[in-house]
Amino acid sequence: MAKIYIKFVASRLIGTLVDTTVLWCLSSFIFSTYFGHYLVAPSISFEIAVFSNFLLSYYWIWHKRISTKNKKTFITRFAIFNISCVLGFIVKMTFLLLFEKLFGWHVVFCNLAALVISGIVNFVLAEFVVFKKRPSIIEPVNEMESLKNIN
């Protein structure tokens, strides 16, 4: 589990870079209102980072737990991953807005502090929900399902 967690942290640092870069661009060049800076821009940057994080999770971190890789499993796992990330996003936004109100920090600093807290939530959901270890009995069922698509 330590190896998985280290990969998770590394991938989320990449996601944080993506999130922060997109957020900075949007809040600096696109949006000029409080609503744009603190709600719209973080929402857009979040979703772009989610996709980046999912790709790293699916193909690098938890790839051994996915016995069948096809469009259906990719989309299904992405949907579940996205939902779990939305829960983490709610945590992130709560703390982002809280830090802004309490400390008056710039949105980027509020976002970074909130990402630390929401990162823990995201790891727990990814490890135990999205990419949890499946009983070995499911593996043959997944393989049978993939054999149907051979024709």
N, CA, C and O of each residue as an XYZ file, in Angstrom:
604
protein
N       0.823     -1.195      0.000
C       0.000      0.000      0.000
C       0.867      1.259      0.000
O       0.455      2.289     -0.533
N       2.062      1.188      0.591
C       2.948      2.353      0.611
C       3.361      2.754     -0.807
O       3.424      3.939     -1.132
N       3.643      1.748     -1.648
C       4.035      2.027     -3.033
C       2.883      2.703     -3.783
O       3.093      3.651     -4.541
N       1.681      2.208     -3.562
C       0.507      2.809     -4.205
C       0.326      4.243     -3.733
O       0.039      5.134     -4.533
N       0.494      4.464     -2.442
C       0.319      5.816     -1.907
C       1.363      6.775     -2.478
O       1.041      7.922     -2.788
N       2.592      6.324     -2.618
C       3.651      7.171     -3.192
C       3.303      7.523     -4.640
O       3.450      8.673     -5.053
N       2.842      6.534     -5.410
C       2.415      6.808     -6.785
C       1.229      7.778     -6.793
O       1.159      8.686     -7.621
N       0.299      7.567     -5.855
C      -0.866      8.448     -5.746
C      -0.418      9.883     -5.502
O      -0.884     10.803     -6.175
N       0.478     10.079     -4.551
C       0.959     11.422     -4.235
C       1.654     12.037     -5.449
O       1.433     13.205     -5.768
N       2.494     11.250     -6.123
C       3.184     11.754     -7.313
C       2.188     12.170     -8.397
O       2.326     13.229     -9.008
N       1.182     11.321     -8.627
C       0.203     11.642     -9.665
C      -0.622     12.865     -9.287
O      -0.980     13.667    -10.149
N      -0.922     13.008     -8.002
C      -1.715     14.149     -7.565
C      -0.897     15.436     -7.586
O      -1.453     16.525     -7.729
N       0.410     15.314     -7.445
C       1.254     16.504     -7.618
C       1.182     16.982     -9.065
O       1.138     18.183     -9.333
N       1.172     16.029     -9.992
C       0.990     16.388    -11.405
C      -0.386     17.013    -11.595
O      -0.525     18.037    -12.265
N      -1.402     16.389    -11.000
C      -2.760     16.935    -11.075
C      -2.857     18.318    -10.457
O      -3.570     19.185    -10.962
N      -2.139     18.520     -9.363
C      -2.123     19.831     -8.708
C      -1.487     20.869     -9.623
O      -1.960     22.003     -9.709
N      -0.424     20.481    -10.298
C       0.211     21.384    -11.253
C      -0.759     21.741    -12.377
O      -0.876     22.907    -12.755
N      -1.447     20.740    -12.905
C      -2.446     20.980    -13.953
C      -3.548     21.899    -13.418
O      -3.890     22.902    -14.045
N      -4.094     21.548    -12.261
C      -5.176     22.320    -11.647
C      -4.751     23.766    -11.410
O      -5.470     24.699    -11.768
N      -3.592     23.944    -10.812
C      -3.116     25.280    -10.463
C      -2.812     26.115    -11.706
O      -3.126     27.305    -11.746
N      -2.209     25.506    -12.706
C      -1.890     26.229    -13.936
C      -3.159     26.686    -14.652
O      -3.266     27.835    -15.079
N      -4.110     25.776    -14.774
C      -5.375     26.134    -15.431
C      -6.103     27.195    -14.608
O      -6.620     28.164    -15.164
N      -6.145     27.018    -13.282
C      -6.797     27.995    -12.408
C      -6.150     29.367    -12.551
O      -6.850     30.372    -12.674
N      -4.835     29.417    -12.535
C      -4.138     30.694    -12.663
C      -4.458     31.362    -14.005
O      -4.737     32.559    -14.065
N      -4.413     30.568    -15.075
C      -4.723     31.122    -16.404
C      -6.148     31.669    -16.457
O      -6.381     32.778    -16.938
N      -7.088     30.883    -15.961
C      -8.487     31.313    -16.006
C      -8.738     32.545    -15.134
O      -9.428     33.478    -15.544
N      -8.171     32.535    -13.926
C      -8.423     33.667    -13.019
C      -7.623     34.903    -13.403
O      -7.996     36.017    -13.033
N      -6.542     34.727    -14.129
C      -5.731     35.876    -14.543
C      -6.173     36.480    -15.873
O      -6.103     37.695    -16.059
N      -6.631     35.633    -16.800
C      -6.890     36.113    -18.155
C      -8.338     36.011    -18.623
O      -8.727     36.695    -19.570
N      -9.136     35.176    -17.981
C     -10.494     34.949    -18.483
C     -11.553     35.578    -17.580
O     -12.404     36.335    -18.046
N     -11.497     35.263    -16.294
C     -12.537     35.713    -15.373
C     -12.070     36.903    -14.552
O     -10.906     36.985    -14.160
N     -13.012     37.841    -14.291
C     -12.630     39.036    -13.531
C     -13.510     39.264    -12.305
O     -13.260     40.190    -11.533
N     -14.525     38.443    -12.116
C     -15.421     38.626    -10.976
C     -15.099     37.626     -9.864
O     -14.384     36.647    -10.077
N     -15.633     37.890     -8.696
C     -15.468     36.960     -7.574
C     -16.014     35.594     -7.958
O     -15.368     34.575     -7.712
N     -17.195     35.565     -8.556
C     -17.826     34.316     -8.977
C     -16.932     33.560     -9.959
O     -16.782     32.342     -9.855
N     -16.350     34.267    -10.895
C     -15.447     33.643    -11.864
C     -14.170     33.143    -11.225
O     -13.706     32.044    -11.527
N     -13.600     33.948    -10.340
C     -12.333     33.593     -9.684
C     -12.480     32.430     -8.718
O     -11.672     31.502     -8.737
N     -13.507     32.472     -7.873
C     -13.591     31.537     -6.757
C     -14.569     30.390     -6.963
O     -14.613     29.476     -6.140
N     -15.356     30.409     -8.038
C     -16.283     29.302     -8.287
C     -16.122     28.678     -9.672
O     -15.952     27.465     -9.785
N     -16.176     29.498    -10.726
C     -16.122     28.954    -12.085
C     -14.720     28.445    -12.440
O     -14.569     27.311    -12.894
N     -13.716     29.266    -12.239
C     -12.345     28.868    -12.589
C     -11.888     27.620    -11.828
O     -11.318     26.715    -12.439
N     -12.123     27.544    -10.504
C     -11.729     26.314     -9.806
C     -12.510     25.081    -10.279
O     -11.983     23.968    -10.264
N     -13.751     25.278    -10.694
C     -14.543     24.142    -11.190
C     -13.976     23.602    -12.498
O     -13.866     22.390    -12.681
N     -13.622     24.495    -13.395
C     -13.053     24.081    -14.685
C     -11.677     23.445    -14.480
O     -11.391     22.384    -15.035
N     -10.833     24.092    -13.689
C      -9.495     23.551    -13.470
C      -9.559     22.199    -12.770
O      -8.738     21.319    -13.026
N     -10.534     22.043    -11.890
C     -10.743     20.775    -11.195
C     -11.049     19.642    -12.178
O     -10.449     18.570    -12.101
N     -11.966     19.878    -13.083
C     -12.380     18.805    -14.000
C     -11.252     18.408    -14.945
O     -11.115     17.231    -15.279
N     -10.464     19.345    -15.368
C      -9.313     19.027    -16.220
C      -8.299     18.199    -15.434
O      -7.735     17.239    -15.960
N      -8.069     18.570    -14.179
C      -7.147     17.811    -13.328
C      -7.696     16.422    -13.019
O      -6.926     15.466    -12.922
N      -9.009     16.294    -12.864
C      -9.622     14.980    -12.608
C      -9.307     14.025    -13.752
O      -8.931     12.877    -13.515
N      -9.454     14.479    -14.965
C      -9.182     13.609    -16.105
C      -7.708     13.210    -16.142
O      -7.378     12.055    -16.410
N      -6.841     14.154    -15.876
C      -5.405     13.867    -15.814
C      -5.117     12.829    -14.722
O      -4.385     11.867    -14.955
N      -5.688     13.025    -13.548
C      -5.498     12.084    -12.443
C      -6.076     10.710    -12.755
O      -5.498      9.690    -12.380
N      -7.206     10.685    -13.434
C      -7.802      9.399    -13.783
C      -6.889      8.618    -14.720
O      -6.680      7.421    -14.526
N      -6.353      9.278    -15.718
C      -5.453      8.590    -16.650
C      -4.259      7.987    -15.914
O      -3.873      6.848    -16.174
N      -3.680      8.750    -15.002
C      -2.555      8.230    -14.224
C      -2.990      7.082    -13.312
O      -2.253      6.109    -13.148
N      -4.158      7.186    -12.728
C      -4.664      6.128    -11.842
C      -4.971      4.855    -12.621
O      -4.610      3.759    -12.193
N      -5.621      4.996    -13.740
C      -6.073      3.856    -14.544
C      -4.902      3.104    -15.184
O      -4.864      1.874    -15.184
N      -3.946      3.869    -15.731
C      -2.863      3.239    -16.480
C      -1.571      3.033    -15.689
O      -0.687      2.309    -16.147
N      -1.441      3.651    -14.516
C      -0.187      3.553    -13.780
C      -0.377      3.032    -12.354
O       0.229      2.025    -11.989
N      -1.192      3.683    -11.556
C      -1.270      3.340    -10.138
C      -2.009      2.024     -9.896
O      -1.470      1.112     -9.269
N      -3.231      1.928    -10.389
C      -4.066      0.760    -10.099
C      -4.292     -0.121    -11.334
O      -5.279     -0.853    -11.389
N      -3.404     -0.062    -12.312
C      -3.585     -0.800    -13.563
C      -3.671     -2.311    -13.346
O      -4.341     -3.000    -14.115
N      -3.019     -2.833    -12.331
C      -3.047     -4.278    -12.084
C      -4.393     -4.754    -11.541
O      -4.688     -5.948    -11.588
N      -5.194     -3.853    -11.037
C      -6.512     -4.213    -10.513
C      -7.587     -4.209    -11.593
O      -8.739     -4.548    -11.323
N      -7.222     -3.834    -12.795
C      -8.183     -3.774    -13.889
C      -7.878     -4.917    -14.839
O      -6.932     -4.855    -15.624
N      -8.694     -5.964    -14.758
C      -8.418     -7.151    -15.568
C      -8.860     -6.974    -17.017
O      -8.245     -7.527    -17.928
N      -9.910     -6.214    -17.228
C     -10.420     -5.999    -18.574
C     -10.330     -4.522    -18.891
O     -10.941     -3.694    -18.216
N      -9.568     -4.195    -19.918
C      -9.438     -2.800    -20.318
C     -10.100     -2.629    -21.677
O      -9.576     -3.051    -22.707
N     -11.246     -2.008    -21.647
C     -11.955     -1.682    -22.875
C     -12.684     -0.357    -22.652
O     -12.610      0.232    -21.574
N     -13.386      0.098    -23.685
C     -14.072      1.382    -23.595
C     -15.074      1.414    -22.436
O     -15.181      2.404    -21.713
N     -15.798      0.314    -22.282
C     -16.843      0.252    -21.255
C     -16.245      0.366    -19.853
O     -16.737      1.149    -19.040
N     -15.190     -0.403    -19.554
C     -14.602     -0.330    -18.217
C     -13.943      1.033    -17.995
O     -13.983      1.574    -16.890
N     -13.340      1.580    -19.046
C     -12.718      2.897    -18.931
C     -13.762      3.949    -18.572
O     -13.573      4.719    -17.630
N     -14.844      3.981    -19.309
C     -15.891      4.990    -19.091
C     -16.584      4.776    -17.749
O     -16.864      5.736    -17.033
N     -16.861      3.515    -17.409
C     -17.508      3.221    -16.130
C     -16.631      3.657    -14.966
O     -17.100      4.321    -14.041
N     -15.372      3.286    -15.013
C     -14.463      3.680    -13.923
C     -14.269      5.192    -13.884
O     -14.162      5.780    -12.808
N     -14.225      5.818    -15.057
C     -14.085      7.274    -15.053
C     -15.299      7.930    -14.419
O     -15.164      8.902    -13.676
N     -16.476      7.409    -14.706
C     -17.698      7.966    -14.101
C     -17.656      7.829    -12.573
O     -17.954      8.780    -11.849
N     -17.285      6.646    -12.096
C     -17.191      6.422    -10.648
C     -16.082      7.293    -10.054
O     -16.253      7.889     -8.990
N     -14.955      7.361    -10.744
C     -13.827      8.187    -10.302
C     -14.247      9.650    -10.214
O     -13.918     10.350     -9.256
N     -14.975     10.097    -11.224
C     -15.423     11.483    -11.271
C     -16.363     11.788    -10.102
O     -16.255     12.839     -9.470
N     -17.281     10.866     -9.819
C     -18.195     11.053     -8.688
C     -17.418     11.126     -7.378
O     -17.693     11.973     -6.528
N     -16.436     10.221     -7.223
C     -15.639     10.259     -5.989
C     -14.844     11.554     -5.899
O     -14.661     12.102     -4.811
N     -14.377     12.038     -7.033
C     -13.633     13.299     -7.038
C     -14.542     14.492     -6.752
O     -14.101     15.483     -6.170
N     -15.801     14.401     -7.158
C     -16.746     15.471     -6.846
C     -16.917     15.577     -5.328
O     -17.014     16.678     -4.786
N     -16.954     14.434     -4.652
C     -17.007     14.481     -3.185
C     -15.762     15.172     -2.633
O     -15.852     16.006     -1.732
N     -14.601     14.817     -3.181
C     -13.366     15.489     -2.792
C     -13.396     16.968     -3.160
O     -12.866     17.810     -2.436
N     -14.025     17.274     -4.300
C     -14.140     18.672     -4.744
C     -14.990     19.490     -3.771
O     -14.675     20.644     -3.480
N     -16.054     18.891     -3.279
C     -16.897     19.586     -2.297
C     -16.070     19.921     -1.054
O     -16.171     21.015     -0.499
N     -15.260     18.963     -0.635
C     -14.354     19.210      0.494
C     -13.382     20.330      0.138
O     -13.163     21.247      0.929
N     -12.799     20.248     -1.063
C     -11.828     21.267     -1.504
C     -12.459     22.651     -1.540
O     -11.888     23.606     -1.014
N     -13.626     22.766     -2.152
C     -14.272     24.072     -2.281
C     -14.675     24.636     -0.921
O     -14.582     25.842     -0.691
N     -15.117     23.770     -0.034
C     -15.474     24.218      1.313
C     -14.267     24.857      1.989
O     -14.367     25.940      2.566
N     -13.128     24.176      1.912
C     -11.927     24.720      2.536
C     -11.357     25.900      1.763
O     -10.844     26.836      2.375
N     -11.432     25.884      0.434
C     -10.956     27.016     -0.368
C     -11.691     28.293      0.043
O     -11.070     29.327      0.286
N     -13.016     28.207      0.116
C     -13.810     29.381      0.489
C     -13.591     29.760      1.951
O     -13.573     30.942      2.295
N     -13.425     28.762      2.803
C     -13.160     29.017      4.212
C     -11.825     29.754      4.393
O     -11.746     30.729      5.139
N     -10.779     29.280      3.704
C      -9.475     29.934      3.799
C      -9.522     31.364      3.249
O      -8.884     32.264      3.795
N     -10.272     31.565      2.182
C     -10.388     32.908      1.615
C     -11.076     33.832      2.615
O     -10.636     34.964      2.814
N     -12.136     33.366      3.238
C     -12.871     34.193      4.201
C     -12.047     34.443      5.469
O     -12.029     35.557      5.992
N     -11.368     33.404      5.959
C     -10.609     33.541      7.204
C      -9.315     34.330      7.042
O      -8.975     35.157      7.888
N      -8.586     34.067      5.939
C      -7.252     34.622      5.799
C      -7.109     35.637      4.667
O      -6.133     36.385      4.629
N      -8.085     35.670      3.732
C      -8.010     36.603      2.609
C      -6.910     36.281      1.617
O      -6.430     37.165      0.907
N      -6.503     35.002      1.565
C      -5.434     34.589      0.660
C      -5.880     34.664     -0.796
O      -7.076     34.664     -1.086
N      -4.920     34.728     -1.704
C      -5.176     34.636     -3.141
C      -5.769     33.255     -3.438
O      -5.486     32.293     -2.724
N      -6.570     33.159     -4.464
C      -7.265     31.917     -4.800
C      -6.301     30.744     -4.990
O      -6.631     29.618     -4.617
N      -5.139     30.979     -5.551
C      -4.184     29.897     -5.785
C      -3.702     29.313     -4.454
O      -3.593     28.094     -4.321
N      -3.415     30.165     -3.472
C      -2.965     29.677     -2.167
C      -4.090     28.978     -1.411
O      -3.862     27.962     -0.754
N      -5.302     29.521     -1.502
C      -6.463     28.859     -0.895
C      -6.645     27.474     -1.507
O      -6.917     26.504     -0.799
N      -6.494     27.393     -2.804
C      -6.656     26.133     -3.522
C      -5.610     25.106     -3.092
O      -5.944     23.948     -2.845
N      -4.357     25.522     -3.003
C      -3.291     24.591     -2.610
C      -3.512     24.047     -1.202
O      -3.337     22.852     -0.966
N      -3.891     24.905     -0.275
C      -4.148     24.456      1.096
C      -5.347     23.495      1.136
O      -5.319     22.490      1.847
N      -6.376     23.805      0.383
C      -7.567     22.949      0.347
C      -7.267     21.608     -0.324
O      -7.868     20.596      0.037
N      -6.359     21.584     -1.283
C      -6.001     20.342     -1.972
C      -5.330     19.334     -1.038
O      -5.478     18.126     -1.220
N      -4.608     19.817     -0.060
C      -3.979     18.907      0.906
C      -5.057     18.109      1.651
O      -4.942     16.896      1.823
N      -6.082     18.801      2.080
C      -7.152     18.158      2.838
C      -7.981     17.231      1.935
O      -8.268     16.092      2.303
N      -8.355     17.722      0.774
C      -9.186     16.903     -0.113
C      -8.408     15.729     -0.701
O      -9.009     14.736     -1.111
N      -7.080     15.830     -0.747
C      -6.258     14.728     -1.255
C      -6.407     13.466     -0.429
O      -6.423     12.362     -0.974
N      -6.515     13.620      0.861
C      -6.704     12.458      1.736
C      -8.040     11.785      1.426
O      -8.121     10.560      1.339
N      -9.065     12.578      1.263
C     -10.391     12.046      0.918
C     -10.327     11.307     -0.416
O     -10.886     10.218     -0.553
N      -9.648     11.895     -1.397
C      -9.551     11.272     -2.723
C      -8.810      9.941     -2.698
O      -9.209      9.004     -3.389
N      -7.731      9.840     -1.910
C      -6.993      8.586     -1.833
C      -7.866      7.479     -1.245
O      -7.911      6.373     -1.784
N      -8.542      7.764     -0.172
C      -9.402      6.762      0.474
C     -10.475      6.278     -0.508
O     -10.724      5.077     -0.608
N     -11.097      7.187     -1.216
C     -12.141      6.794     -2.179
C     -11.560      5.994     -3.348
O     -12.168      5.016     -3.782
N     -10.405      6.388     -3.857
C      -9.795      5.658     -4.975
C      -9.367      4.261     -4.545
O      -9.627      3.288     -5.252
N      -8.724      4.156     -3.412
C      -8.198      2.870     -2.933
C      -9.314      1.890     -2.570
O      -9.227      0.703     -2.885
N     -10.351      2.381     -1.913
C     -11.354      1.477     -1.350
C     -12.688      1.452     -2.093
O     -13.563      0.651     -1.765
N     -12.850      2.321     -3.090
C     -14.104      2.318     -3.854
C     -13.824      2.130     -5.343
O     -14.218      1.120     -5.927
N     -13.149      3.093     -5.954
C     -12.984      3.092     -7.414
C     -12.111      1.943     -7.895
O     -12.480      1.238     -8.835
N     -10.963      1.746     -7.265
C     -10.017      0.729     -7.710
C      -9.802     -0.360     -6.659
O      -8.723     -0.949     -6.587
N     -10.811     -0.626     -5.855
C     -10.638     -1.618     -4.787
C     -10.358     -2.995     -5.364
O     -10.753     -3.319     -6.484
N      -9.663     -3.795     -4.562
C      -9.354     -5.154     -4.990
C     -10.655     -5.932     -5.080
O     -11.478     -5.897     -4.164
N     -10.832     -6.628     -6.177
C     -12.023     -7.446     -6.395
C     -11.704     -8.887     -6.027
O     -10.566     -9.331     -6.180
N     -12.694     -9.615     -5.546
C     -12.473    -11.047     -5.286
C     -12.083    -11.756     -6.579
O     -12.529    -11.372     -7.660
N     -11.258    -12.779     -6.470
C     -10.751    -13.459     -7.661
C     -11.858    -14.101     -8.483
O     -11.657    -14.346     -9.672
N     -13.003    -14.381     -7.908
C     -14.115    -14.984     -8.648
C     -14.627    -14.040     -9.741
O     -15.173    -14.494    -10.747
N     -14.453    -12.746     -9.549
C     -14.929    -11.771    -10.529
C     -14.034    -11.740    -11.759
O     -14.513    -11.449    -12.855
N     -12.770    -12.026    -11.608
C     -11.844    -11.974    -12.731
C     -12.296    -12.855    -13.901
O     -12.329    -12.363    -15.029
N     -12.649    -14.143    -13.690
C     -13.120    -14.941    -14.823
C     -14.395    -14.381    -15.458
O     -14.581    -14.485    -16.670
N     -15.264    -13.796    -14.654
C     -16.490    -13.202    -15.196
C     -16.132    -12.033    -16.098
O     -16.702    -11.894    -17.180
N     -15.203    -11.195    -15.676
C     -14.758    -10.075    -16.512
C     -14.127    -10.573    -17.806
O     -14.345     -9.991    -18.869
N     -13.347    -11.642    -17.722
C     -12.718    -12.194    -18.917
C     -13.761    -12.776    -19.862
O     -13.637    -12.632    -21.078
N     -14.771    -13.421    -19.334
C     -15.852    -13.963    -20.175
C     -16.563    -12.820    -20.891
O     -16.910    -12.940    -22.066
N     -16.778    -11.715    -20.187
C     -17.428    -10.563    -20.777
C     -16.600    -10.018    -21.955
O     -17.157     -9.639    -22.986
N     -15.300     -9.981    -21.799
C     -14.451     -9.470    -22.870
C     -14.406    -10.420    -24.061
O     -14.184     -9.978    -25.188
N     -14.611    -11.717    -23.835
C     -14.616    -12.687    -24.935
C     -15.828    -12.490    -25.848
O     -15.773    -12.830    -27.029
N     -16.900    -11.954    -25.319
C     -18.088    -11.700    -26.116
C     -17.810    -10.683    -27.222
O     -18.474    -10.688    -28.259
N     -16.836     -9.821    -26.997
C     -16.549     -8.735    -27.938
C     -15.576     -9.144    -29.034
O     -15.184     -8.308    -29.848
N     -15.174    -10.420    -29.071
C     -14.181    -10.875    -30.062
C     -14.742    -10.827    -31.465
O     -14.017    -10.488    -32.400
N     -15.995    -11.151    -31.642
C     -16.598    -11.163    -32.979
C     -16.546     -9.820    -33.528
O     -17.000     -9.594    -34.649
